[in-house]
């Protein structure tokens, strides 16, 4: 980090961020998981009341993706989503600073043998993720046993980026800037594991419109392109919080059959469908506050055309 950037870290502008990180550290070290659940839900409920724009985005997304639900059911799902986001904020501290001993009872795995088998081919493995509100904790679950590379986008807040960078260096085998196609291929060539997620709106040269919950969504085609060049198997790897005080589960599915297929467009549609099926396992914990259906040329922006509450 440049000297100028280091100086910026200690600017009074970012003192609130440092205080927030200190609180997360204290909670990770001292608070039991049950307290994190209760406090996180309280934070989520408060955020639901205050964050009108994000509440509107989540409401629109859920209405689009779950039209079969009644309005009351959709509203409850939005509220649960904010509660899950509040819990995830505190679990970020657990992911970074809690001891292995403290976390061990909260860790559950399913399908790890799929990853072990895929690695024997020697082409590396592409893990397809989904943007649940909790990403770092399942990442720590996976990293406990299998070093893997992640792709990332730099955060605008330098203090938060500093914290994320320290965690990436400690928990992952490599951190690859988003868009560094060659670095991804080099990692796979060494029989490495790369985690990619394409379930956020993206526009540009290497994107296509693919259905997500049956609705056209602008989606990156990177997974299809990387798989075609590397020969690496593609498999879903995702995690979410279990009910009660059980903890979290990390699931690794078997490789997607006949992937890549006949076209980039059909491959991307298959990935979106697979992610959709994953989201349905824990819909309240998906990142509905992201404008998934933006950046669609020629199509209306649902976040502007549907009246905010």
MIVO-736112 format. One line per field, with one value per residue (C-alpha): residue in one letter; x, y, z. Coordinates in nm, 2 decimals. Each point is the difference from the previous one (the first is absolute). Layout:
residuo = A/...
X = X/...
Y = Y/...
Z = Z/...
% end
This chain:
residuo = X/X/X/X/X/X/X/X/X/X/X/X/X/X/X/X/X/X/X/X/X/X/X/X/X/X/X/X/X/X/X/X/X/X/X/X/X/X/X/X/X/X/X/X/X/X/X/X/X/X/X/X/X/X/X/X/X/X/X/X/X/X/X/X/X/X/X/X/X/X/X/X/X/X/X/X/X/X/X/X/X/X/X/X/X/X/X/X/X/X/X/X/X/X/X/X/X/X/X/X/X/X/X/X/X/X/X/X/X/X/X/X/X/X/X/X/X/X/X/X/X/X/X/X/X/X/X/X/X/X/X/X/X/X/X/X/X/X/X/X/X/X/X/X/X/X/X/X/X/X/X/X/X/X/X/X/X/X/X/X/X/X/X/X/X/X/X/X/X/X/X/X/X/X/X/X/X/X/X/X/X/X/X/X/X/X/X/X/X/X/X/X/X/X/X/X/X/X/X/X/X/X/X/X/X/X/X/X/X/X/X/X/X/X/X/X/X/X/X/X/X/X/X/X/X/X/X/X/X/X/X/X/X/X/X/X/X/X/X/X/X/X/X/X/X/X/X/X/X/X/X/X/X/X/X/X/X/X/X/X/X/X/X/X/X/X/X/X/X/X/X/X/X/X/X/X/X/X/X/X/X/X/X/X/X/X/X/X/X/X/X/X/X/X/X/X/X/X/X/X/X/X/X/X/X/X/X/X/X
X = 0.00/0.14/0.10/-0.27/-0.26/0.14/-0.04/-0.36/-0.08/0.04/-0.20/-0.27/-0.24/0.06/0.00/-0.36/0.11/0.29/-0.24/-0.24/0.29/0.10/-0.35/-0.01/0.34/-0.13/-0.32/0.20/0.22/-0.26/-0.35/-0.16/-0.17/-0.35/0.07/0.11/-0.33/-0.21/0.20/0.03/-0.38/-0.04/0.25/-0.19/-0.33/0.14/0.15/-0.33/-0.16/0.28/0.12/-0.29/0.18/0.14/-0.33/-0.16/0.26/-0.05/-0.38/0.01/0.24/-0.20/-0.33/0.17/0.15/-0.28/-0.33/-0.16/0.02/-0.27/0.09/0.01/0.24/0.22/0.01/0.10/0.28/0.13/0.01/0.17/0.25/0.10/0.03/0.23/0.21/0.03/0.12/0.25/0.15/0.10/0.10/0.25/0.20/-0.04/0.14/0.30/0.09/-0.17/0.22/-0.03/-0.10/-0.29/-0.12/0.03/-0.34/-0.16/0.16/-0.19/0.09/-0.17/0.15/0.37/0.08/-0.12/0.28/0.26/-0.10/0.00/0.35/0.14/-0.05/0.28/-0.18/-0.09/-0.36/-0.23/-0.23/-0.32/-0.12/-0.33/-0.01/-0.16/0.02/0.26/0.30/0.30/-0.10/-0.06/0.32/0.18/-0.17/0.14/0.34/0.04/0.06/0.06/0.21/-0.18/0.02/-0.27/-0.08/-0.07/-0.08/0.17/-0.22/-0.03/0.06/0.37/-0.04/-0.24/0.22/0.30/-0.20/-0.12/0.36/0.14/-0.27/0.06/0.37/-0.06/-0.29/0.04/0.28/-0.03/-0.22/-0.05/-0.14/-0.33/0.06/0.35/-0.09/0.36/0.07/-0.31/0.13/0.35/-0.15/-0.20/0.30/0.17/-0.30/-0.12/-0.35/-0.16/-0.33/-0.21/-0.34/-0.19/-0.34/0.03/-0.10/0.29/0.02/0.28/0.15/-0.01/-0.36/-0.33/-0.36/-0.09/-0.31/0.02/-0.32/-0.15/0.09/0.27/0.31/0.33/0.26/0.37/0.11/0.33/-0.07/-0.08/0.31/0.24/-0.14/0.04/0.36/0.12/-0.20/-0.07/-0.32/-0.27/-0.18/-0.23/0.15/-0.21/-0.08/-0.27/-0.11/-0.20/-0.31/0.02/0.35/0.15/0.24/0.08/0.02/0.23/-0.13/0.21/-0.20/0.12/0.14/-0.26/-0.04/0.12/0.13/0.09/-0.27/-0.10/0.01/0.10/-0.36/-0.14/0.29/-0.08/-0.37/0.09/0.21/-0.28/-0.24/0.24/0.04/-0.38/-0.04/0.26/-0.17/-0.33/0.16/0.04/-0.18/0.00/0.38/0.06/0.13/-0.33/0.12/0.21/-0.17/0.03/-0.23/0.18/0.22/-0.24/0.02/-0.34/-0.19/-0.15/0.17/-0.24/0.15/-0.12/-0.33/-0.13/-0.09/0.22/-0.17
Y = 0.00/0.34/0.24/0.24/-0.27/-0.11/0.36/0.01/-0.30/0.21/0.30/0.11/-0.08/-0.37/0.00/-0.14/-0.29/-0.08/0.01/-0.24/-0.24/0.01/-0.09/-0.29/-0.12/0.02/-0.19/-0.26/-0.06/0.02/-0.05/-0.34/-0.09/0.02/0.36/0.08/-0.14/0.21/0.32/-0.05/-0.03/0.32/0.18/-0.13/0.12/0.34/0.01/-0.11/0.31/0.24/-0.12/0.09/-0.04/-0.34/-0.11/0.10/-0.19/-0.31/0.03/0.04/-0.30/-0.23/0.10/-0.07/-0.34/-0.13/0.11/-0.31/0.14/0.21/0.37/-0.08/-0.29/0.22/0.26/-0.25/-0.13/0.36/0.04/-0.33/0.10/0.31/-0.20/-0.24/0.29/0.13/-0.34/-0.02/0.33/-0.14/-0.33/0.19/0.05/-0.37/-0.08/0.22/-0.03/-0.28/-0.30/-0.34/-0.15/0.24/-0.05/-0.38/-0.08/0.24/-0.17/-0.25/-0.14/-0.19/-0.13/0.06/-0.33/0.16/0.26/-0.26/-0.22/0.30/0.10/-0.34/0.08/0.27/0.28/0.20/0.07/0.29/0.05/0.20/0.20/0.18/0.34/-0.09/0.27/-0.22/-0.06/0.02/-0.27/-0.27/0.11/-0.06/-0.35/-0.09/0.16/-0.21/-0.31/0.12/0.31/0.19/0.32/0.26/0.29/0.34/0.36/0.27/0.17/0.38/0.04/-0.05/-0.13/-0.27/-0.09/-0.02/-0.24/-0.21/-0.01/-0.13/-0.27/-0.10/-0.04/-0.21/-0.22/-0.05/-0.13/0.29/0.31/0.08/0.34/-0.03/-0.01/-0.15/-0.29/-0.11/-0.03/-0.23/-0.22/-0.02/-0.11/-0.27/-0.12/-0.07/-0.22/0.28/0.08/0.33/0.13/0.21/0.15/0.15/0.06/0.38/0.24/0.07/0.17/0.00/-0.21/-0.33/0.00/-0.14/0.01/-0.32/-0.10/0.03/-0.11/0.01/0.37/0.13/0.11/0.13/-0.26/-0.05/-0.29/-0.04/-0.35/-0.14/0.16/-0.11/-0.36/-0.02/0.10/-0.17/-0.33/0.05/-0.15/0.24/-0.06/0.19/0.09/0.20/0.04/0.14/0.02/-0.30/0.04/0.04/0.02/-0.28/0.21/0.01/-0.26/0.00/-0.20/-0.11/-0.16/-0.24/0.15/0.13/-0.26/0.08/0.34/0.21/-0.09/0.12/0.38/0.26/0.12/-0.35/-0.05/0.32/-0.08/-0.33/0.17/0.24/-0.28/-0.19/0.31/0.05/-0.35/0.07/0.33/-0.19/-0.20/0.31/0.29/0.23/-0.01/0.11/0.35/0.14/0.36/-0.01/0.12/-0.33/0.12/0.32/0.06/-0.16/0.18/0.06/-0.12/0.22/0.04/-0.16/0.19/0.33/-0.11/-0.16/0.26/-0.01/-0.05
Z = 0.00/-0.09/0.27/-0.09/0.03/0.34/0.12/-0.12/0.22/0.31/-0.12/0.24/-0.28/0.06/0.38/0.01/-0.22/0.23/0.30/-0.19/-0.07/0.37/0.10/-0.24/0.14/0.36/-0.10/-0.18/0.30/0.28/-0.12/-0.03/-0.33/0.16/0.09/-0.36/-0.13/0.24/-0.05/-0.37/-0.04/0.20/-0.23/-0.31/0.13/0.06/-0.34/-0.16/0.15/-0.10/-0.34/-0.22/-0.33/0.08/0.14/-0.33/-0.20/0.20/-0.02/-0.38/-0.05/0.22/-0.18/-0.33/0.10/0.22/-0.17/0.14/0.36/0.14/0.08/0.37/-0.07/-0.21/0.26/0.27/-0.23/-0.04/0.38/0.05/-0.26/0.20/0.31/-0.18/-0.12/0.36/0.12/-0.29/0.10/0.34/-0.15/-0.21/0.32/0.09/-0.35/0.05/0.36/0.19/0.09/-0.18/0.34/0.03/-0.36/-0.02/0.14/-0.25/-0.31/-0.20/-0.35/-0.28/-0.32/0.08/-0.18/-0.32/0.02/0.09/-0.30/-0.24/0.10/-0.10/-0.37/0.03/-0.18/0.31/0.11/-0.07/0.30/-0.08/0.30/0.07/0.17/0.33/0.27/0.17/-0.23/0.22/0.26/-0.26/-0.16/0.33/0.02/-0.34/0.06/0.32/-0.23/-0.35/-0.09/-0.28/-0.19/0.00/-0.24/0.16/-0.07/0.20/0.26/-0.02/0.38/0.05/0.36/-0.11/-0.29/0.23/0.23/-0.30/-0.14/0.33/0.01/-0.36/0.06/0.31/-0.11/-0.38/-0.22/-0.24/-0.05/-0.36/-0.11/-0.18/-0.37/0.01/-0.23/-0.05/0.38/0.03/-0.28/0.15/0.33/-0.16/-0.20/0.33/0.10/0.23/0.11/-0.11/0.14/-0.24/0.03/-0.29/0.17/0.01/-0.28/-0.24/-0.34/-0.26/-0.27/0.17/0.13/-0.12/0.09/0.18/0.20/0.38/0.17/-0.36/-0.04/-0.24/0.20/-0.13/0.09/-0.05/-0.22/0.17/0.14/-0.35/-0.15/0.28/-0.01/-0.38/0.01/0.32/-0.01/0.37/0.14/0.11/0.33/0.23/0.34/0.24/0.37/0.22/0.36/0.13/0.22/0.37/0.15/-0.22/-0.19/-0.37/-0.28/-0.29/-0.30/-0.30/-0.28/-0.26/-0.32/-0.25/-0.28/-0.35/0.09/-0.20/-0.25/-0.35/0.07/0.25/0.02/0.09/0.25/0.17/0.02/0.16/0.26/0.08/0.04/0.23/0.21/0.01/0.14/0.26/0.11/0.05/0.27/0.22/-0.17/0.30/0.00/-0.36/-0.08/-0.12/0.07/-0.32/-0.32/-0.18/-0.29/-0.09/-0.30/-0.25/-0.33/-0.14/0.31/0.27/0.34/0.24/0.29/-0.15/-0.15/0.32/0.26/0.31/0.34
% end
